[in-house]
Amino acid sequence: MEINAYLSFAGNCEEALAFYTHALGAKVTFMMRYKEAPERHGPPEMSEKIMHASFEIGSTRLMASDSPPDCVSRPAGFCLSIGLKDPDEAAHLFTALAVGGEVQMALQKTFWARAFGMARDKFGIPWMVNCE
């Protein structure tokens, strides 16, 4: 069994994938627009939007898509957690994720980690960066 996070965006999935590619070194492995589906899905204004995408960050596969505006809500009740061994790399990734977003807990030394921080990126996705 494998469990993967599936991220829903309000029309800016392609921009988010470009951001994660730049900020985290993500690699997009698949991307399909609504207009490319064998059967019509979604309203006509969604034709250029992303129907489904898969991408990898490190050894983790995530999935994402654009959802119709009335089907997207601010993510809550979870965080995507990045585990690292190098505090400098943790600082670099945390800073990149926080650009245009909101820092909820600055990256800092804690009793469990050499560096830990929490931020919500500019797309509303919550992240934790943990360097044990």
C-alpha positions as CSV (number, residue, x, y, z in Angstrom):
1,M,0.0,0.0,0.0
2,E,1.2,3.5,-0.8
3,I,-0.4,6.8,0.4
4,N,0.3,10.0,-1.5
5,A,-0.9,13.5,-0.8
6,Y,-3.1,15.0,-3.5
7,L,-3.1,18.8,-3.7
8,S,-6.0,20.8,-5.1
9,F,-5.5,24.2,-6.5
10,A,-7.9,27.0,-7.6
11,G,-6.6,27.4,-11.1
12,N,-2.9,27.9,-10.3
13,C,-1.6,24.3,-10.3
14,E,0.8,24.8,-13.1
15,E,2.3,27.8,-11.3
16,A,2.5,25.8,-8.1
17,L,4.4,23.0,-9.9
18,A,6.8,25.5,-11.3
19,F,7.3,27.0,-7.8
20,Y,8.0,23.5,-6.2
21,T,10.4,22.7,-9.1
22,H,12.3,25.9,-8.3
23,A,12.0,25.9,-4.5
24,L,12.3,22.1,-3.8
25,G,13.8,20.6,-6.9
26,A,10.5,18.8,-7.7
27,K,10.4,16.8,-10.9
28,V,7.0,16.8,-12.7
29,T,6.5,13.2,-14.0
30,F,3.1,13.6,-15.6
31,M,0.7,16.5,-16.4
32,M,-2.6,16.4,-18.3
33,R,-4.9,19.4,-19.0
34,Y,-8.6,19.0,-18.9
35,K,-8.7,19.5,-22.7
36,E,-6.4,16.5,-23.2
37,A,-8.8,14.0,-21.5
38,P,-10.3,11.4,-23.8
39,E,-13.8,12.4,-22.5
40,R,-14.8,16.0,-21.6
41,H,-14.4,16.8,-17.9
42,G,-15.2,20.1,-16.2
43,P,-16.6,23.3,-17.6
44,P,-15.1,24.8,-20.8
45,E,-13.2,27.5,-18.9
46,M,-11.2,24.7,-17.2
47,S,-9.8,23.3,-20.5
48,E,-6.3,24.8,-20.1
49,K,-6.2,24.0,-16.4
50,I,-4.4,20.9,-15.0
51,M,-6.7,17.9,-14.7
52,H,-4.0,15.7,-13.1
53,A,-0.3,15.9,-12.4
54,S,2.2,13.7,-10.6
55,F,5.5,15.1,-9.2
56,E,8.3,13.9,-7.1
57,I,10.2,15.7,-4.3
58,G,13.1,13.6,-3.3
59,S,11.7,10.0,-3.0
60,T,8.1,11.1,-2.4
61,R,5.4,11.2,-5.0
62,L,2.7,13.8,-4.8
63,M,-0.2,14.5,-7.0
64,A,-2.1,17.7,-7.9
65,S,-4.8,19.3,-10.0
66,D,-6.9,22.4,-10.5
67,S,-10.3,22.0,-9.2
68,P,-13.3,24.1,-10.1
69,P,-13.4,27.2,-7.8
70,D,-16.4,26.0,-5.8
71,C,-14.6,22.7,-5.0
72,V,-11.4,24.2,-3.4
73,S,-10.9,25.1,0.2
74,R,-7.9,26.2,2.2
75,P,-6.0,23.1,3.3
76,A,-6.4,22.3,7.0
77,G,-5.6,19.6,9.4
78,F,-2.3,18.4,7.9
79,C,1.1,19.6,6.9
80,L,3.6,18.2,4.4
81,S,6.7,17.5,6.4
82,I,10.2,17.6,4.9
83,G,12.9,15.6,6.8
84,L,16.5,16.7,6.2
85,K,19.8,16.0,7.8
86,D,21.7,19.2,6.8
87,P,20.6,22.4,8.7
88,D,21.9,24.6,5.8
89,E,19.7,22.7,3.3
90,A,16.8,23.0,5.8
91,A,17.3,26.8,5.9
92,H,17.5,27.0,2.1
93,L,14.3,25.0,1.6
94,F,12.4,26.8,4.4
95,T,13.3,30.2,3.0
96,A,12.3,29.1,-0.5
97,L,8.9,27.7,0.6
98,A,8.1,30.9,2.6
99,V,8.5,33.3,-0.3
100,G,5.2,35.0,-0.8
101,G,3.7,32.8,1.9
102,E,3.3,32.9,5.7
103,V,5.8,31.8,8.3
104,Q,4.0,30.2,11.2
105,M,7.1,29.2,13.2
106,A,10.5,30.5,12.2
107,L,13.1,27.9,11.5
108,Q,14.9,27.3,14.8
109,K,16.6,24.9,17.1
110,T,14.2,22.8,19.2
111,F,14.6,20.1,21.8
112,W,13.9,17.5,19.1
113,A,15.6,19.0,16.1
114,R,18.7,21.0,15.0
115,A,16.2,23.1,12.9
116,F,12.4,23.1,12.7
117,G,10.0,25.5,11.1
118,M,6.5,25.8,9.8
119,A,5.2,27.8,6.9
120,R,2.2,28.0,4.6
121,D,3.4,28.6,1.0
122,K,1.9,31.2,-1.3
123,F,-0.6,28.6,-2.6
124,G,-1.9,27.9,1.0
125,I,-0.1,24.5,1.4
126,P,1.2,24.0,4.9
127,W,4.8,22.7,5.3
128,M,7.0,21.7,8.2
129,V,10.8,21.5,7.7
130,N,12.5,19.3,10.2
131,C,16.2,18.6,10.5
132,E,16.9,16.1,13.3
